[in-house]
């Protein structure tokens, strides 16, 4: 089907993006775990059964990251853009979209958390609801050559992956307490009165926000020492009181991300405080942490079960704008939105996987969550339909949930594939006679 993809960058940039490349990653370079017994790993396994080209591009750009699907940002974005620009049925138009198309035209709105103000207002007006907002922060990246390797050790938590995919900076109790105190006292960006009402997503809290919650919060969060063995630690002594991990950002291993260190600290304080980390005394910052607004819709209040406007089934929404949180979740909803728009244009009914699958469970959450207390959601096993027979062992339970999910997703993929094959074989497969003459219309960043 012929589609038009509207991308406002570089005509209009966002506070977080730095390039005009389609699918630029800004918060992290990882799509999280690939293990099926992990919620994000299961979601990726389901997406592969539906033919995700996002994951194809991620596989091509993969860098060491233990059991996480970590990618070289530049290679990944270039891979997605190459696929999009080379496709004969996709026309890319650069420039801001400020209005939604007329009802009935096939449209996917996937404008992400950084939807422009004009389009956000148009969406809210069309749906008859106010969009919500929270603030998201991104972590700093440092140069490998500027790190003191003698003070760091290589290891993955609990030896997962290749066992040495992460660089680790161990801290003593005194160093940890001094670091936490510095975070709490650091000067932060406060973008006006609106910031006072900011509601952070719990899965991406600024590091200083966590520090303010109590002296042990970070030690049981991104700085947890558990599962990491420092080979340099003296025999009979504790390896470390806390640990800061760095994850490889690019294939060449020149850029390293401070894992979990999303921050709203001002740049001088980022330099001063983060250079107190053992091994980072001379760190060269390739990207400083920053804060930006995330917008999302109250999906259970304003959207249908297949995430369309209630008065127009062909106006679909996908990605973080719908209230899912994370790259994998956003890509998964985009994948299903594309499938369903194709079905609607060819006269088929939209389909949503059963809640026994991770993707179906996410859609159920967006459909059934309490509108009065709606918050963005990551993939997690708590969303999935429980097993018919209770299992006490947590690992066995996850294994059984994953087996059932992939079995049910295979059935769903077959159903979608058989139905689409029949539709595509029809002579009127692109548009029905009753459809508007314009080709399907799509808004936003993949």
C-alpha positions as CSV (number, residue, x, y, z in Angstrom):
1,X,0.0,0.0,0.0
2,X,1.2,3.5,-0.8
3,X,1.8,5.6,2.2
4,X,3.1,9.1,3.0
5,X,5.4,9.3,6.1
6,X,5.5,12.8,7.6
7,X,8.6,13.6,9.7
8,X,9.1,17.2,11.0
9,X,12.8,17.0,11.6
10,X,15.0,18.7,10.5
11,X,12.5,21.5,9.5
12,X,11.6,21.5,13.2
13,X,13.7,19.8,15.8
14,X,12.8,18.5,19.2
15,X,14.5,19.2,22.6
16,X,15.9,15.7,22.7
17,X,16.8,14.8,19.1
18,X,20.1,15.8,17.5
19,X,19.8,14.5,13.9
20,X,17.2,14.3,11.2
21,X,17.6,10.5,10.9
22,X,14.4,8.5,11.2
23,X,14.3,6.3,14.3
24,X,17.0,8.2,16.2
25,X,17.3,6.8,19.7
26,X,17.6,9.4,22.4
27,X,17.1,7.8,25.9
28,X,19.1,4.6,25.7
29,X,20.8,2.4,23.1
30,X,19.1,-0.8,24.4
31,X,15.9,-2.5,23.6
32,X,16.4,-4.4,26.9
33,X,16.5,-8.2,27.3
34,X,16.2,-10.8,24.6
35,X,15.4,-13.7,27.0
36,X,11.8,-15.0,26.5
37,X,11.4,-15.3,30.3
38,X,11.9,-11.6,30.6
39,X,8.9,-9.4,29.7
40,X,10.8,-7.4,27.1
41,X,12.4,-10.4,25.7
42,X,9.1,-12.1,25.3
43,X,7.6,-9.1,23.5
44,X,10.5,-9.1,21.1
45,X,10.0,-12.8,20.4
46,X,6.4,-12.0,19.6
47,X,7.3,-9.1,17.3
48,X,9.7,-11.4,15.4
49,X,6.8,-13.7,14.6
50,X,5.0,-10.7,13.1
51,X,8.0,-9.7,11.0
52,X,9.4,-6.6,12.8
53,X,11.8,-4.7,10.6
54,X,12.8,-2.6,13.7
55,X,14.2,-5.7,15.2
56,X,15.9,-6.6,12.0
57,X,17.6,-3.3,12.0
58,X,18.5,-3.7,15.7
59,X,20.1,-7.1,15.0
60,X,22.3,-5.6,12.3
61,X,23.4,-2.8,14.7
62,X,23.9,-5.0,17.8
63,X,26.8,-4.3,20.2
64,X,27.8,-6.2,23.3
65,X,25.2,-5.8,26.1
66,X,24.9,-9.1,27.9
67,X,21.3,-10.4,27.5
68,X,20.1,-6.9,26.4
69,X,19.6,-6.1,22.7
70,X,22.0,-3.1,22.8
71,X,22.7,-1.3,19.5
72,X,25.0,1.2,17.9
73,X,22.6,4.2,17.7
74,X,23.9,5.5,14.4
75,X,24.0,2.2,12.7
76,X,20.5,1.3,13.9
77,X,18.9,4.6,12.8
78,X,20.7,4.5,9.4
79,X,19.3,0.9,8.9
80,X,15.7,1.9,9.6
81,X,16.0,5.0,7.4
82,X,17.6,3.0,4.6
83,X,14.6,0.6,4.6
84,X,12.1,3.5,4.7
85,X,13.7,5.6,2.0
86,X,14.3,2.7,-0.4
87,X,10.8,1.3,-0.2
88,X,8.9,2.1,-3.5
89,X,5.5,2.6,-1.7
90,X,6.8,5.1,1.0
91,X,7.0,8.8,0.3
92,X,8.7,10.8,3.0
93,X,7.7,14.4,3.5
94,X,9.8,16.6,5.8
95,X,7.9,19.2,7.7
96,X,5.7,19.7,10.7
97,X,2.1,18.4,10.6
98,X,-0.2,20.7,12.5
99,X,-3.6,19.1,11.7
100,X,-5.1,15.7,11.4
101,X,-6.5,14.6,8.0
102,X,-10.2,14.3,7.3
103,X,-12.1,11.3,8.8
104,X,-11.9,8.1,6.8
105,X,-8.4,8.5,5.4
106,X,-6.2,5.7,6.7
107,X,-3.9,7.4,9.3
108,X,-1.4,6.3,11.9
109,X,-0.4,8.9,14.4
110,X,3.0,7.8,15.9
111,X,4.4,11.2,16.9
112,X,6.0,9.9,20.1
113,X,6.4,11.7,23.4
114,X,7.7,14.9,21.7
115,X,4.6,15.6,19.6
116,X,4.8,19.3,18.6
117,X,2.5,21.6,20.5
118,X,0.3,22.4,17.4
119,X,-0.3,18.8,16.6
120,X,-0.8,17.8,20.2
121,X,-3.6,20.5,20.4
122,X,-5.1,19.2,17.2
123,X,-5.1,15.6,18.6
124,X,-6.7,16.7,21.9
125,X,-9.3,18.7,20.0
126,X,-10.2,15.8,17.7
127,X,-10.4,13.3,20.6
128,X,-12.2,15.6,22.9
129,X,-9.7,15.0,25.7
130,X,-6.7,16.6,27.2
131,X,-3.4,14.9,26.6
132,X,-1.3,14.2,29.7
133,X,2.3,14.9,30.2
134,X,5.3,13.7,32.3
135,X,9.0,14.5,32.2
136,X,11.6,12.1,30.9
137,X,15.4,12.3,31.4
138,X,18.3,10.8,29.4
139,X,21.6,9.6,30.7
140,X,25.1,10.9,29.9
141,X,27.6,9.2,27.5
142,X,31.3,9.3,28.1
143,X,34.4,8.5,26.0
144,X,36.1,5.2,26.6
145,X,39.5,6.6,26.1
146,X,38.9,9.1,29.0
147,X,38.2,6.3,31.5
148,X,40.7,5.0,34.0
149,X,40.6,1.3,33.4
150,X,42.7,0.5,36.4
151,X,39.8,1.6,38.7
152,X,37.0,-0.2,36.7
153,X,36.3,-3.9,36.2
154,X,34.4,-5.8,33.5
155,X,31.4,-8.0,34.5
156,X,27.8,-8.6,33.8
157,X,25.4,-9.0,36.7
158,X,25.2,-12.7,37.6
159,X,27.5,-13.5,34.7
160,X,24.8,-13.1,32.1
161,X,25.6,-12.6,28.4
162,X,29.3,-12.9,27.8
163,X,30.0,-12.1,31.4
164,X,32.1,-9.0,30.8
165,X,29.9,-6.7,28.7
166,X,29.7,-3.9,31.3
167,X,32.3,-1.6,32.8
168,X,31.8,-1.3,36.6
169,X,32.9,1.4,39.0
170,X,32.9,0.1,42.5
171,X,32.2,2.4,45.4
172,X,32.9,2.1,49.1
173,X,30.2,3.0,51.6
174,X,31.9,6.4,52.2
175,X,32.2,7.1,48.5
176,X,28.6,6.1,48.0
177,X,27.2,8.3,50.7
178,X,29.3,11.2,49.5
179,X,28.0,10.7,46.0
180,X,24.4,10.5,47.0
181,X,24.7,13.7,49.1
182,X,26.3,15.5,46.1
183,X,23.4,14.4,43.9
184,X,20.8,15.7,46.3
185,X,22.6,19.1,46.6
186,X,23.3,19.4,42.9
187,X,21.8,22.3,40.9
188,X,19.0,21.1,38.6
189,X,17.2,22.5,35.6
190,X,13.7,23.7,36.6
191,X,11.8,24.6,33.4
192,X,9.3,27.0,34.9
193,X,6.2,26.6,37.2
194,X,4.9,23.7,35.0
195,X,7.9,21.6,36.3
196,X,6.5,21.7,39.9
197,X,3.6,19.4,38.7
198,X,5.8,17.1,36.7
199,X,4.9,13.4,37.1
200,X,7.9,11.2,36.3
201,X,7.5,7.7,34.8
202,X,8.8,5.4,37.6
203,X,10.8,3.3,35.1
204,X,12.9,6.4,34.0
205,X,13.4,8.5,37.1
206,X,16.2,11.1,37.2
207,X,19.1,9.8,39.3
208,X,18.8,12.8,41.7
209,X,15.1,12.1,42.1
210,X,15.9,8.6,43.3
211,X,18.6,9.9,45.6
212,X,16.1,12.2,47.3
213,X,13.9,9.3,48.2
214,X,16.3,7.9,50.7
215,X,20.0,7.1,51.2
216,X,19.6,3.4,50.2
217,X,17.3,3.9,47.1
218,X,20.1,4.0,44.6
219,X,21.9,1.0,46.1
220,X,18.8,-1.0,45.5
221,X,18.3,0.5,42.0
222,X,20.8,1.4,39.3
223,X,23.8,1.3,41.7
224,X,23.0,-2.1,43.2
225,X,26.2,-4.2,43.8
226,X,24.3,-7.5,43.9
227,X,25.3,-10.1,41.4
228,X,28.6,-8.4,40.5
229,X,32.0,-9.9,41.6
230,X,34.9,-7.5,41.5
231,X,38.0,-9.7,40.6
232,X,40.2,-7.0,42.1
233,X,38.5,-7.2,45.6
234,X,40.7,-8.7,48.4
235,X,39.8,-12.2,49.3
236,X,37.3,-12.4,52.2
237,X,36.2,-8.8,51.8
238,X,33.0,-7.5,50.2
239,X,33.4,-6.7,46.6
240,X,31.8,-3.2,46.9
241,X,29.1,-1.3,48.7
242,X,27.6,0.1,45.5
243,X,28.4,-0.1,41.7
244,X,27.9,2.2,38.8
245,X,27.7,0.4,35.5
246,X,28.6,1.7,32.0
247,X,27.2,0.1,28.9
248,X,28.7,0.1,25.4
249,X,26.9,2.5,23.0
250,X,28.6,1.8,19.7
251,X,30.2,-1.1,17.9
252,X,33.7,0.4,18.2
253,X,33.3,0.6,22.0
254,X,34.2,4.3,22.0
255,X,31.1,5.6,23.7
256,X,29.7,4.3,27.1
257,X,26.4,5.1,28.7
258,X,26.0,5.6,32.5
259,X,23.3,2.9,33.1
260,X,20.2,4.3,34.8
261,X,21.8,7.8,35.2
262,X,19.0,9.8,33.6
263,X,19.4,13.3,35.0
264,X,18.1,16.9,35.2
265,X,21.4,18.2,36.7
266,X,22.9,21.3,35.1
267,X,25.9,20.5,32.9
268,X,28.6,22.0,35.3
269,X,27.2,19.8,38.2
270,X,27.1,16.8,35.9
271,X,30.7,17.2,35.2
272,X,31.7,17.9,38.8
273,X,29.6,15.1,40.4
274,X,30.0,12.3,37.9
275,X,33.8,12.9,37.8
276,X,33.9,11.8,41.4
277,X,33.0,8.3,40.3
278,X,36.1,6.0,40.5
279,X,37.5,5.7,37.0
280,X,35.6,8.8,35.7
281,X,37.9,11.5,37.2
282,X,38.9,12.6,33.7
283,X,35.7,11.6,31.9
284,X,35.1,13.3,28.5
285,X,31.3,13.7,28.1
286,X,30.1,13.0,24.6
287,X,26.5,13.7,25.6
288,X,25.2,15.3,28.8
289,X,22.1,14.1,30.4
290,X,19.0,16.2,29.9
291,X,15.3,16.5,30.6
292,X,12.3,16.7,28.2
293,X,8.6,16.5,28.2
294,X,6.7,13.4,27.3
295,X,3.1,13.7,26.1
296,X,0.7,10.8,26.0
297,X,-3.0,10.2,25.6
298,X,-5.5,8.8,28.2
299,X,-5.9,5.7,26.1
300,X,-8.7,4.0,28.1
301,X,-10.7,7.2,28.0
302,X,-10.2,8.2,24.4
303,X,-9.2,5.2,22.2
304,X,-10.8,2.0,21.0
305,X,-9.4,-1.5,21.7
306,X,-7.3,-1.4,18.6
307,X,-6.1,2.2,19.5
308,X,-8.1,4.2,17.1
309,X,-10.3,7.3,17.6
310,X,-13.7,6.2,18.7
311,X,-15.4,8.1,15.9
312,X,-12.9,7.0,13.2
313,X,-11.6,3.4,13.2
314,X,-9.0,4.3,10.5
315,X,-7.4,7.0,12.7
316,X,-5.0,4.8,14.6
317,X,-2.5,5.8,17.3
318,X,0.8,4.0,18.2
319,X,3.9,4.3,20.2
320,X,4.5,6.2,23.4
321,X,1.7,8.6,22.5
322,X,-0.7,5.8,23.5
323,X,0.7,5.3,27.0
324,X,3.2,2.5,26.4
325,X,6.7,3.2,27.7
326,X,9.9,2.0,26.0
327,X,11.3,1.5,22.5
328,X,10.2,-2.1,22.2
329,X,6.7,-1.4,23.4
330,X,6.4,1.6,21.0
331,X,7.7,-0.4,18.0
332,X,5.3,-3.3,18.9
333,X,2.2,-1.1,18.9
334,X,3.4,0.5,15.6
335,X,3.7,-2.9,14.1
336,X,0.2,-3.9,15.1
337,X,-1.2,-0.5,14.0
338,X,0.3,-1.1,10.5
339,X,-1.3,-4.6,10.3
340,X,-4.7,-3.2,11.4
341,X,-4.7,-0.3,9.1
342,X,-4.0,-2.6,6.2
343,X,-6.8,-4.8,7.3
344,X,-9.2,-1.9,7.6
345,X,-8.4,-0.5,4.1
346,X,-9.0,-4.0,2.6
347,X,-12.3,-4.5,4.4
348,X,-11.1,-6.7,7.2
349,X,-11.8,-6.2,10.9
350,X,-8.9,-5.1,13.1
351,X,-7.3,-7.8,15.3
352,X,-5.6,-7.6,18.7
353,X,-3.6,-10.6,20.1
354,X,-5.1,-12.3,23.2
355,X,-4.0,-11.1,26.7
356,X,-2.1,-14.3,27.1
357,X,0.6,-12.6,24.9
358,X,2.7,-9.7,26.0
359,X,1.5,-7.5,23.1
360,X,-2.1,-8.4,23.7
361,X,-1.7,-7.8,27.5
362,X,-0.3,-4.3,26.8
363,X,-3.3,-3.5,24.6
364,X,-5.6,-4.8,27.3
365,X,-4.0,-2.5,29.8
366,X,-4.5,0.5,27.5
367,X,-8.1,-0.5,27.0
368,X,-9.1,-1.4,30.6
369,X,-6.9,0.7,32.9
370,X,-8.7,3.2,35.2
371,X,-8.9,6.5,33.2
372,X,-8.8,8.5,36.4
373,X,-5.3,7.1,37.4
374,X,-3.9,6.2,34.0
375,X,-0.1,6.1,33.8
376,X,2.3,4.9,31.0
377,X,3.3,1.2,31.2
378,X,6.2,-1.0,30.3
379,X,5.9,-4.6,29.3
380,X,5.7,-6.8,32.4
381,X,4.3,-10.2,33.4
382,X,1.8,-8.6,35.7
383,X,-0.2,-7.6,32.7
384,X,-0.4,-11.1,31.2
385,X,-3.4,-13.3,31.8
386,X,-2.6,-15.7,34.7
387,X,-2.0,-19.4,34.1
388,X,-5.0,-21.6,34.5
389,X,-3.0,-23.7,37.1
390,X,-1.0,-21.7,39.6
391,X,2.8,-22.2,39.7
392,X,4.7,-21.2,42.8
393,X,8.2,-21.3,41.3
394,X,8.7,-17.8,39.7
395,X,11.1,-19.0,37.0
396,X,9.0,-21.9,36.0
397,X,6.0,-19.6,36.0
398,X,7.7,-17.3,33.6
399,X,8.8,-20.2,31.4
400,X,5.2,-21.4,31.2
401,X,3.8,-17.9,30.5
402,X,6.4,-17.4,27.7
403,X,5.6,-20.8,26.1
404,X,1.9,-20.1,26.1
405,X,2.4,-16.6,24.8
406,X,4.5,-17.7,21.9
407,X,2.2,-20.5,21.0
408,X,-0.8,-18.1,21.0
409,X,1.2,-15.5,19.0
410,X,2.0,-18.2,16.4
411,X,-1.7,-18.8,16.0
412,X,-2.4,-15.0,15.8
413,X,0.4,-14.5,13.2
414,X,-1.0,-17.3,11.1
415,X,-4.5,-15.8,11.3
416,X,-3.2,-12.4,10.3
417,X,-1.0,-13.9,7.5
418,X,-3.8,-16.0,6.0
419,X,-6.3,-13.1,6.1
420,X,-3.8,-10.6,4.6
421,X,-2.8,-13.0,1.9
422,X,-6.4,-13.3,0.8
423,X,-6.9,-9.5,0.9
424,X,-3.8,-8.8,-1.1
425,X,-4.9,-11.2,-3.8
426,X,-8.0,-9.1,-4.4
427,X,-7.9,-6.7,-7.4
428,X,-9.1,-3.9,-5.2
429,X,-6.6,-4.5,-2.4
430,X,-5.2,-1.0,-2.2
431,X,-8.5,0.9,-1.8
432,X,-12.1,0.0,-1.9
433,X,-14.4,1.8,-4.3
434,X,-16.1,3.5,-1.3
435,X,-12.8,4.8,0.0
436,X,-11.5,8.4,-0.5
437,X,-9.1,8.6,-3.6
438,X,-6.2,9.7,-1.4
439,X,-3.6,7.1,-0.4
440,X,-3.3,6.1,3.3
441,X,-1.9,8.9,5.4
442,X,0.5,8.5,8.3
443,X,1.9,11.0,10.7
444,X,5.0,10.8,12.9
445,X,8.3,9.2,13.7
446,X,8.6,5.3,13.6
